[in-house]
Amino acid sequence: MDKKLLLVATHSFDAQERAGAALAIANTAAANGIDVIIFTINEGALLVKKGFAETIGEQKAFPPIKDLLASLVEMGQKFYVCAPCAKQFDINPEDLLPNTEIAGALTLVELAMEREVMTF
């Protein structure tokens, strides 16, 4: 399938259901053959920090965030974390989930120009 999706995740602990929705949609898209990239910004940056997802409580509507992230990692999905946000939350390259890179605004803009975009 030649469909491409950029999912911009802007929340984590601050809006767990929104983070859960973003990751659930990313899982559904990836499982159905859509090329998905997840770009995390603001509080969403913490989603790609190793061990952070385990600190987020259960949600009512979606599976646990740690399970949704583990599934995306297992499927080999690509993640980016906003460079200023990584700095804000003291996230270093060695702290990142597999297949995650720190990137700037230009990367986000370039990805958005070539993909359908959903923001949560």
N, C-alpha and C positions, 0 to 999 in steps of 0.2 A: 504494500500500500504506500502511496506517495504522499499521504497526509502528514503534516508536521504541526505539532502543537508546542507552544511556549506557555508554560504555566508559571505565573509570577506569584509566589507565596509571600505574603507580607505579615503573616501572623504566626504565633506559636502559643506560648503560655498566656498571652494577653487575649486571645480569642480562639480557644481550642477547637470549637466547632468549625470555624472558618479554616483553620489549618487542616483539620480532618477532612473537610469537604475537598479542599485542594488536592490533598494526597490521595483521597479515594478516587477522584476524577482522573488523576494522573495514572493510577493503577489500572483503572478501567480502560483508558485510552491505550496504554502500553500493552495490556493483555490482548487488545484487539488489533494489534499491529500498527498502531500509530506511533510515529517517531516523536517521543516526548522529551523535552528538556525542561527541568525545573530550575528557575532562577529565584533565589531567596533574597529578600531585602527587608529592611526594618527589623522587627522582632522575629520575622520569619527566618532570618539568618541563623538563628539558634537551632533550627531544625536539622541542619547539616553538621552540627557539632556532635562528635562521638559522645554517647551517653546521655545527651540532653533529652532525647525523646522519652527515656525511661522516667524522667522527672515530671512529665505531663500526665495529669490524671485522666481517668476514663471520661469518655464523651457519651452522650445519649444517642446520637444519630449514626455515628461512624465507628469502625473498628479502632482499636488503640493506635495512636500515632506511631508508636514504636513498631507495631506490626506493619502498618502501611509503608513506613520508610524501609523496613527490612525487605519487604516485597519488591520495592522499587530498586533497591540495591542489588537484590538477587537477580532481577531482570536486566541489570546492567544499565539502568537509566543514568543519564548525565545530569549532574547538578552544578549550579554555579552559586556562589555567594557574593553579594555586593562587597567590594573592597572596603569602602568606608564603614559599612555595617559590621564587617568582620573586625575591623579595628575597634569600633565602638564596643563590641561585645567580647573583645580580647580573644578572638578566634584566629588561631595560627594554622598554617598548612598541615601540620602534623595532627591537628585536632579534627580534621575533616573526615566525613564518611568517604568510603571508596568512590571513585569516579566523580569527585567534586573538585572544582577549581575556584580560586578567588578571582573575580573579574570586575572590571570597571563598567561605567555607564555605556561606553561605546559598544562593548560586547552585548549588553542588553538591547541597545538600539539595533544593532546588526541582526541579532536573533529575531527581534520583533518585525523587522522588515521582510523576513523570509518565511514566517510562520503565522498560523492563526494564534491569537493571544487570548489567554484567560487570566484574570487577576482576582486573587482572593485576599 
